[in-house]
Amino acid sequence: MNVGDRVRLLTGTEEGIVTRLLDSELVEVAIDNDFTIPVLRREVVVVAQEEGKNFDRTAPDYGPGQTPGKSANASKKDKSKSQLKPGGAPKPPQPSLQEALAAVASSGAGVAKPAGTPPVGKQAPAAKGLFLALVHQSPELLGVTLINNTEADVLYTYGEATSTRPYRALAADKLGPKASTRPLSFLHLKDFETWPAVIFQLLPTRLNGDAAYELLTKRQAFKASTFYSSQRPAPVIQKDAYLFQLDEKAAAAIAPEQLAQETPAPAPAPTKPAGIDAAALKAQLSGDAPARPAAVVAAATPAPAAPVVAPPHEFDLHLEALRPDNKEELSNTAILRLQLDAFEDALSRALATNMHEIVFIHGMGNGVLRKEIHRQLSRNKDIKFFEDARKEKFGFGATLVRLK
């Protein structure tokens, strides 16, 4: 299962796109391209490409002139009806006003062309270089794509950086000339304020070439003031995208004489034996002190470990209880990760302090948190058993855990 795969939930009929791989057991899925939820891998199945072909259920594809938010999934039958006359013959498309004026001007009918205006229907050639393109997969979901509009191969790595995690590597591969990658990750427009910065490392290479190049590193953050004005036709894929050039400064070629120079290995720094009093040892060797074992420097006393505090008997995993002063908007994935971390910490402290039982209040919701807690408890050898807590008090929103 990879990012970008279309999957179906085993417990329902909903379908979506895998937008992130959260860990070995959890993935993030965009359902109906509207909202994202964390789902266990074993509860989704990849939709085969043959199914989409046989049932004509292709993914939305925004062509030139289409705008997200309008119908982009019109079936071939509907399209064919809109292009046929009542008699069955295809209706030729009506020329636009600009095309009509251009046709009159080219025929010399007395209409002058403005100087420097390109012919109607022809676009300027796409710029050469490497581009980051955010391409609409749906009206709200964007795919992060790397475009190589050069004549050389490019070795690349892709990662993301957030305020809580400086770097996370997500992809690495080689991209051929005049080609583009599949979506490396997905970004949701509703989470624009919390988007991570994307980091690319790029190394142009040419088989049997006569030059080596320096590594390009580009960090791209997104601001609303410049993001929405960056939408334009993207080279190679021929689609409208939010486009950012990654090699404004082309990779510099390394001179052959620099490649011939060997970097000298750094000399190892002299080290003294750990724990030996150098002054006492010198005095013994010079005969100024009686022969006795060299004084050993006392090792620093480690700070005592903080005592483990037992968690409360009823541990509430709701976000309001874990972060009562929280004011920032967190995604469903971030909330789930916060709750699971708190659950693991409370369980380990309960075991360390020899508690007999503990109740985890997880609520009803969509059941993802409850299933993940039960999965971890079933694999823990220190758990005697677990069951739904007092239903008259918690309903099905809490789990009682008995510890060995």
N, C-alpha and C positions, 0 to 999 in steps of 0.2 A: 504494500500500500504506500503510495507516494502522494506528495502535495499535488493537487490538481486533479486527482482521480474523482470520478463521480461515483457516489456510493448510495446505498439504500439501507434504511434502518430495518433490522430483522424483526423488531417488535411493532412495526407499522408500515405504512406505505410512503412515508416521506422520503424524498431524495435530496441530496445536497452535494457540495464539493468539499473535499478535504483541503482546508486552508492552512493548517499547521499540524506538525507532529509534536505533541506536548511531551510525551515520554514513551517508554516501551509499551505501555498499555493504554494510553489515552491519546485521542486525536481531537482536533477542533473541526467541526463541520458547519458550513454555511447552508442552512435549510432554506429552500426556496429563494436563495440569494438575498434574504432579508435580514436574518439574524444568525449569529453563530452560537453553537452550544458545544460543550465538551462531551464526547461519547467514547465509551470503551471500544477498543478495536474489535473485540469479539462480537459486538452487537451491530456491526455494519458489514456489508458485503459490497465489493466493487461491482458496478454495473458494466457488463461486457459491451464493447463497442458494437458487436453484431446486433445487440438488442436495439440500440438506437437506430441502426441502419434499417433493420427489418420493420420496425414500427414507426419510422420517420420521426424520431424524437431527438433531433439534433439540438445541441446547445445553442444559446443565442449568439448571434454573430452580428456585430454592429458595423455595417458598411458605410461608405461615404454618404453623407447627407442624412444618416439616421442619428437620432439623439437618444441617449439613455432616458428611460422613463416612458417612452412610447412603445408601441407594439413592435418588437423586434423578432418575434417568433411566429410570424404569420406563416401558415403552411403553404406548401407548393401549390395546393389546390386553390387557395384563396388568391395567391399571386397570379396564377394562370387565369382566373376569372377576371381579375382586374385588368388584364392586358388583352382580353379578347373582345371583339365586337359581337353584337348579337348574331351576326352571320357566321361567326367562327374564325374570321381572319384576324391575325394580330394587328392591333392598332399601333401605328407608328407614334413614338413619343413626340409631344409638342415641343418645339424649340422655345427656350426661354427668351426674355426680352433682350438680354445681353447677346445671346447667340444670333438673334435676328439682326440686331444693330451691327454686329461684327460681319455678318454675311453681306449686308448692304454696303458696309465700308469696303470690304474686299472686292466687291463688284464695281467700285468706282462710281457709285450713285450720288456722289456729292457730299457724303458724310465723312468728315475727317477723323482719323484715328488719333487719340492722344499720344504724344511722344513717350516712348518707353513702356507702353502698355503691352504685356505679353499676349499672344494670341489666345482667344477664348478656347477653353477645353484643354490647354496644355499647361502643366505645372512646371515650376522650376526644378531642375535636377536636385535630387536629395543630396545633402551634404555628406561628405565622407567622414568616417569616424566611428566611435563606439558610443552607444546611446543607452540610457536607462529609459524604458518606456513603461508607463502604467496604463494598461489596456483594459477597457471595460469588459468584464465577463458577464456582468448584469448591470442594471442601473445603479446599484450601490456597491458592487464588488469589483475591485481592480486587481489585475494580475501583474506582478513585478516581472518584467521581461528584459533581458539583455539583447541588444541588437548590434551585430558586427557588420557595418557597412564599409568594410575595407577589403583589400585583396589578400590579407594575411590571416593566418590562424591566430586565435587568441586563447591563451590559458587564463582562466579566471577563477577567483574564489568570491563567494557572496556571503555576507553576514549582516547582522543587525545589532544595533546598540541602543540601549535604553538607559534611563537614569538609575535603575537598579542593577543592570547587568551591562558592563562596558562593551562586551563583544560576545556574540554567539555565532559560530560558523554554521551555515545552513546548506551550502552547495559548493561544489568545485568540479570543473570539467574543462574540456576544450571545445571551442566554438569555431566552426569553419567560416570562411569568407562569405559575405552576402547571405548571412543566416541569422536566425534568432533562436533563443532558448524557449522551452516551454515555461510557463509561469513558475518562478523560483519561490514565490510566496504570494500571499493575498493580503490586501488591505481593504478595510471597510470604511466607506466615507463617513459613517456616523461616528467612527472612532478617530477622526482626523487629528484632533488635538493631542491624542496619545500615540500617534504613529511613531515607530522607532526610526532612527536614522539608518539608512542602508549604507553598507561599506563594500566597495568592490576593490579587488586587487587584480590588475590586468597586466599580462605580459605578452606582447605581440611576438610571433615567431613565424618563420618561413622555412620549410624544409629545403635543405641545401642552400640556404641563404648565406650571404657573406657578411652579415652584421648581427650583433647581439644587442639587445635593448634593455634599458633599465625598467624596473618594475614600477608601474603606475598604481598609486593608491588614491581612491576617491571616496570621500565621505559626503553623502547627500542627505541633508535634512530638508523638511518640507514646511513652508510657511504659506499661509493663506494668501498673503499679498502677492506672491509670485507663482503659486501653484496653478491657479485656475487660468492664468494668462499663458501657461506653457502648452496648452492643447493645440496640436497641429498634426498634419499627416505624418506618420512615421515611415521612414524608409524600410525597405525589404518586406515588411508585413503589410504595407499598403492599407493601414487603418489609422483612424484618428486616435491619438494617445496623448497623454501628458508626457512630454519628451524633455529629457535632460542630457546634454552631451557630457560624457565622462572624460574625454581626452581633449579638453580645450587647449592644453599644452601637450603636443605629441610626445610620445616616449622617445627619449634621447638615445641615440646609438652609442654603444661603448666602443671607444677607440681600440684597435688591435693591440697597441702597446700597453694599454691598461690591462687587457686580458692576459698579456704575457707576464706581468708582474705578479710575483707570489707575495701574498700577505704574510709577513713574519709572524711566527707564533709568539704570543706574549710570554715573557720570562716569568716563571712561577715566583711568587713573592715568598721571601724567606719566612718560615714559620718556626715558632719556638714550641717546645713540648708543652702541652696543656697541663696546667696545675703545678708547674715547677717554679719555685722562687729563684729567679735568676741571680739575685744578689747573694743569697746564701750559697748557691752552687759555685759562684766565682770566688767567694771567700775560702771555701774548702779547697779548691784547686790551687790557690795561691799560697796555701799553708798558713794563712792568718787566722784560721778558725780550726777548732778541733774537728777531727773526722767524725762526722755524724751524718745520718741521712738528711738529704736536702728537705727543707721545710716544704710541705705541700700546702699550697694556697687553698684555703677553705672554699669549697664551692658555694655559690649563692644558694641560699635556702629557698626552695620553691615556695611560692605563695600557696597557702592552703586552699583547697578546692571549696567552692561555695557549696553549702549544704543543699541537697535536693529537696524541694518543697513539694509536698503532695498536692495534687490538683483537687478541686472540690468534688464532692460525691456526684453531683449533677453538673456536668460540664456542657455549657451552651456553645454551640458552633455557629450560631447565627452571626452575620456580619456586624449587627448592632451591638452584640455582646463582646465580640473580639476587638472591635475598633469603635468604641462609643463616640469618639470625637472625629471620626472620619468624615471628610467633606468632599473628597475627590470621587469622580465617577470611575468605577472599576468595571471591567468587562466580566462576563460570566466565567471566562477561563481564569482570570486573576482571582476572583472570589473563591472559586473551587480550590485553587492551589493554596490560598490562604487558609481555608477551612481544613484541608487535609494536613497541612503543616501543623496546625494547632492540635488536630486529633492525634497525630503521631507523637508530638511532644507530651501531651497529657497522658497518653497511654504508657510511654516510657517512664514518666515520673510516677505513675500509679504502680507499675511493676517494681521500680526501684525502692519505693517506700512500703512495699508489702501490703498494699491495699487488697481487700478481698473482692470488692466489686466497684464498678463505676458506671454511670449512666451518661451516654452521649446524646444530647438533644440536637438533632439534625434537621427537624422539620419534615414536611411532606414534599413540597416542590415537585420537580419532575423525576425525583428518585435517583438521580445520578450520584449525589453525595452518599446516600444510604447504601447503594450498591457497592460503591468503592470502599466504604468503611467495612461492610460485611466481607468483601473480598480479602481485605488485608487481615481481618480478624480470623478468617478461616485458615490462613497460612501461618498464623503465629502459634508456636508450640507452647507458649506460656499462657494461653487462654484455655480455661476449662470448658466454657460454653458461652454463647451469647444468644439473646432472644429479644423480641420487642418488649420494651419496658411497659409499665402499668398503662394499659390502654385507657382506663378511666381518667387518667391524668394527662397523658401525652398523646393519646390516639396511636397512630402508627408513626409518630414523628420522633421517637427516641428508641435507643438500643441499650439494653442492660448487658454488661460484660462481667462475667465471673472470672477472676484471676486465680491461677494456681498458687 
